[in-house]
């Protein structure tokens, strides 16, 4: 795509997630990062952005207020508490926001499930990394099974892939993921668990979904999953079903593993990669819609 037709985006947050987003954007045919904003001039993210020739600032949200004409969309890769502050400011500026924090603000979006109904909204929430991994499977269960009594989602990630923001937002992670499970399954009785595994070598992200269903229809569920997993792999190549639907001790069990692309983060950090891949998929879809409407100048 011609550079003048690319969607201008800003990244708010210069940590690992924001930096990995930047690297992904650099190879996008539809997106151009016009501002990379953080707080620490010495952070690896700010230095990486400078090396890539991207304009940077350490004045956080104040920069985006002052230079509102330089971008159309913001990726908020800060924290849940940070986004609570940022959301009304960016809304007043008329900017679309893709929220990578478990703030529980905005419409929850899982690209494989409901991207079409979210793409026109001004604040899209990506739930959590565990939500991005599990909700497509939860949704598949909801679409193919009757009388779902209980759903439990357990995500295990390498402790090295859980940075300060992740650890600080663990309560928000649990609450937001459980809200998303209820929303996309219609089941009220849900539980979310996250395990930080210190093992060396580092483990890949693995998520297990367990459900209590009256009369599981495995064939129908597997057919739905085949389509869903193939769709997810278009934007998250490392997404792999490692246990097909199985009934064990009265529980329906599905397991997935997510290996990252290794753009900036190590491949074992699939938990961070999946939410970034989802963010890019949504932004690129939004950019393509703008092209189709002739909205670019």
N, C-alpha and C positions, 0 to 999 in steps of 0.2 A: 504494500500500500504506500502511496505517496505520503511523505512525512507530513505535509500540510493537512492530510486527511486523517492522521492519527488522533486518537482521543488523548487529550492532555490530562495527565494524572499527577497527583502529589501523594507522597508517602509520609505519613505522620507516625514517627517512631523509628529510631535508628538502631534498634537491637537486631537480634538474629533474624526474626521474622521479617522485619522491614527490609533488611539487607538482602535476604533471599528473594523477596518480592521484586526488589530492584533488578537483580540479575535476571529473573524471569521476564520482566518487562522489557529488558534490553533486547531480547530476541523476538519480541512480539511484533507481528505485522500490523497490529491495530492500536497499540498503546505507546505513548511516549511520556517518560517521567520528566516533568519540568521543575519539580522541587522535591528534595529529599530533606525532611525536617526532623531534627532531634533536639537533644539538650546538651550533649557532651561533645565538644569539639574534637576530643581525642578518641572517640569511639571508633571501633573498626568500621562500623557502617558509614559514618561520615567520611572517613578516609577512603573507603572503597568507592563511594559515590563520587568523590572528587577525582579519583583516578580514572573513573569512567566518563568524566566530563559532565557530570550532572550537577546542577546548581544546588547548593546546600545551605542550611541555616540551622542554628542551635537555639533559635527563639521560639521553638515549638508552635503552638496554635497562633501566636501573635503574627508570625510570618505569613500564615495562610490568610489571616484577616487583612494584612497590609497588601498582599499581592494576590488578591482574589481573582484578578483577571488572567492569571497565568495558568489556571487549571480548571477542569470541569468536574473531576471526580477525585475523591480522597479515599485512600486506604488508611484506616485508623488501626495501627498495629501497636498501640500503647498498652492500656490496661482497662479493665472494666470501669474503675473509678474515673480514669481519664476520659473515657468516651462519654460518660454521663455529663462531663463538663463540655466536651467538644461538640456533641450532637446538636444542641440548640444553636450554637454559634454557626456551624456549617449549614444548618437548615435556614437560618436567617440570611446566609450568603447565597442561598439557592443552589447549593452543591449536592450532587449525589454522593453518598457515603457508603462504602463497603466496610463494615465493622468486623474486625477479626478478633474482637475481645468478647468474653462471655458477659456482656453488659445487660443482655436481655432487653435491649432497646431495638426498635425497628422490626421489620418482618423477617422471620427466620427463613433462611434459604439454603436448600441443599440442591445443587444444580441438577442432579439426576432425578430429582423428585418434582421441584416446583419452580424452576427458573423462569418459565414463561409468565407465571403470575406475579413475579417479583420484579422483573426487569424494568418496569416503569416507575418503581417507587424510589423515594429519595434517601431512604435509610434501610440498608439490607444487612441483617445480622447473620453471621456464619456459624452461629451456635458455639461449637467447640470442635477440637480435633476429633474427640471421641464421637461427637454428634455427626460429623462429616463421614466418619467411617461406618457408624452403626445405623444411622437413620434410614439410608436406602434399604437396608435389610429389614429394619423394623417396618418400614412402609410396605415392603413386599409381603411380609407376614400379614399386615392389616388388610391388604388388597386380596389376599388369597385364602384367608382362614376366617372361621367364624368362632365366636365365643372365646376371645382372648382374655384370659383371667389375670395374667401377670407377665411383665417383661423386665428382664435384668440385663444390663449392659456392663461388661467389665473390660476396661482397656488397660493393657500393660505396655509401658513405654520405658525406654532407657532413662535412668535418672539424669544422665548427662544432657538429654534433650529437653529437660524441664528447667528452664531458666528462672530468674527471679520473678518475672511477671506471672509465669505459670504457677509457681508455688504460692505467690501472694493471692492468686485468684482461684484457689482450689474450691472454696465454698461456692463461689459464683459458677465455677465449672460444673459442679454437681447439680446445682439448682437449675441452671440453664439447660443442661443436657436432659435432665428429667422433664422439664417443661416441654422440650422438643419431642421427646419420646411420646408424651401424652398427646401432643398436638398431631403428630403424624401417624399415631396408631389408634387413637380413640380409647386406649386403655388407661385407666386411672391408677392402677397399682403398678408402680414402676420403681426401679432402683438403679442407680449409677454408681460404679466403683472405678477408681483409677489407682493403678499400682505403679510406683516408681521403682524400677528394678536396677540395682547398682551393679549388676553382673558385668564382667569383662570376659570376652569382648562384648560390646554393647548389643543388646537385643533389638530387633526390629519391632515396630509397633504391631501389636496383636490385639484384636478386639473380638470378644465372644458375646453373642446374643443368646440368651436363654429365655424361652417363653413357655408358659403353661397354656395349652390350647386343648379344647375338649376333644376334637377329632381331627388331628393334623392331616392335611392333604399335601403330602410331600411332592407328588408329581406336579401339581399345579404351582406350588411354591417354587420348585426348581426351575420351571419354565419361566416364571416371572424373574427369578434371580439371574438367569442366563442373559436376558435382555438388559437388566439393570447393571450387572457387572461389566458387560461389554460397553455400555454407555459411560460408566465411570472411568474405565481404562482409557478412554479418549482424552481425558484431561488429567487423570492420575495413573500413569502407566504402571506404577508399582503396586496397584491395588489388586490383591489376589485372594480368591476364596480358597481357604485351606481346609475347611471342613464343610462339605455340602450338608443340607438340612438332614439332621439325624434325630431320632427320638430315642432318648435314654432316660430311664427312671421317671417316665412321665413328663419329661421336659423336651421341648423342641430346641435344638442347639445348632447354631451356625457360627463359623469362625472365619475371620479375615485377617490378612497380614498386609501391612503397608510399608513398602520400601521407598525411600525418597529418591528423587532424581539426582541428588548430589550437586545441585547448582552452586550453592554457597554452603549449605548445611551438609553434614555427613549423611550418607544414605540411610543410616539407622534412624535418623530423625524423621521418620515417615509421619509422625504425629504433627509436626510443623509443616511438612511438605504438603500434606493433603489439604490443609486449610488454605495455604497459599495458592495451590493449584485451583481450588474452588473459587478463590477471589479473582484470579486471572481469568478463569472461564466466564465468570459473570461479567467482568469488565469488558472482555472482548465481545461477548454477545451484545452488550449495551452499545459498544462502538459500532458494531455491524448494523444494529438497528438504526443508529443515527445516520450511517452512510445510506442505508436504504431509503430513509426519509429525506435525504438531501440536507441534513441539518448541519453538516460541516461547512464552514465558510472557506 
